[in-house]
Amino acid sequence: MTNTAPRPNRDPIHDLPEGIGKLLEIMRRLRDPETGCPWDIEQDFSTISPYTIEEAYEVDDAIARGDMEDLKSELGDLLFQSVFQAQIAADKGLFDFHDVAATISEKMIERHPHVFGSESNEKSSEQQTRDWEKVKAAERERRGETRVLDGVAMGLPALMRAQKLQKRAARVGFDWPDASHVLDKIREEAAELEEARDTLTQAEVFEEFGDLMFVMVNLGRHMGVDAEESLRAANAKFTRRFNAVEDRLKKMGKAPTDSDLTEMDALWDEVKEEDKAGKL
């Protein structure tokens, strides 16, 4: 039954001290089955998950733009997603936010014996990374994840997941010795994709295209290039340059739909040279 009692002139939520306690109470109130927000009440883990991913990307975007005020706001949005998921779990009697905080605290202490334990902290970052991987491998084993590729999250962006899968396989020796072998494989996969385009079904073209992208990620790994970050930078560069082309067309009294490929390609070449020279 919906609570129809009159609202107080000033909700007590305004008088709570700022901090995580106030945020947790806000979330509890939003999910209250009688007096909460209908939209928040209806949500579950799966419906909130896309928003959590989106907020993480918005944090990354604020960092890339160097906008610290926006970063503060976006970090709050991301924190709220953790609080939201934890409240859903609490409503189901699974765990609550304090359990989440306790779990990550315990994990960080366990993973940093050189800070919180008796191990020496006089290690290189490479040694600390190796030690970190050993600790994470032990954690996976305790969870029953005994296969090499177990625990690589399915929800990661595809390029990022491909990198992680390849790194895991490389740790047990399943890897090409150098980038030249990967380049050979790229040529092979490109030829197979071309053949698929001419002779095979769309489903087979889809598969061959995926194979080529997977090997491209592997080439990036061998060359010390993060595929996800590299493609993100390429997206940003394309956006910057295409916007400049569009601006030049506008000065000519045109929109892209009024132009043609020859004209836009010529403008693109101009923009590209200016961008390389840092004049864009």
Stockholm file with secondary structure:
# STOCKHOLM 1.0

chainA/1-280         MTNTAPRPNRDPIHDLPEGIGKLLEIMRRLRDPETGCPWDIEQDFSTISPYTIEEAYEVDDAIARGDMEDLKSELGDLLFQSVFQAQIAADKGLFDFHDVAATISEKMIERHPHVFGSESNEKSSEQQTRDWEKVKAAERERRGETRVLDGVAMGLPALMRAQKLQKRAARVGFDWPDASHVLDKIREEAAELEEARDTLTQAEVFEEFGDLMFVMVNLGRHMGVDAEESLRAANAKFTRRFNAVEDRLKKMGKAPTDSDLTEMDALWDEVKEEDKAGKL
#=GR chainA/1-280 SS CCCCCCCCSSCGGGGSCSSHHHHHHHHHHHTCTTTSCHHHHHCCHHHHHHHHHHHHHHHHHHHHHTCHHHHHHHHHHHHHHHHHHHHHHHHTTSCCHHHHHHHHHHHHHHHCHHHHSSSCCCCCHHHHHHHHHHHHHHHHHHTTCCSTTTTCCTTSCHHHHHHHHHHHHHHTTCSCSSHHHHHHHHHHHHHHHHHHHHHSCHHHHHHHHHHHHHHHHHHHHHTTCCHHHHHHHHHHHHHHHHHHHHHHHHHTTCCGGGSCHHHHHHHHHHHHHHHHTTCC
#=GC SS_cons         CCCCCCCCSSCGGGGSCSSHHHHHHHHHHHTCTTTSCHHHHHCCHHHHHHHHHHHHHHHHHHHHHTCHHHHHHHHHHHHHHHHHHHHHHHHTTSCCHHHHHHHHHHHHHHHCHHHHSSSCCCCCHHHHHHHHHHHHHHHHHHTTCCSTTTTCCTTSCHHHHHHHHHHHHHHTTCSCSSHHHHHHHHHHHHHHHHHHHHHSCHHHHHHHHHHHHHHHHHHHHHTTCCHHHHHHHHHHHHHHHHHHHHHHHHHTTCCGGGSCHHHHHHHHHHHHHHHHTTCC
//
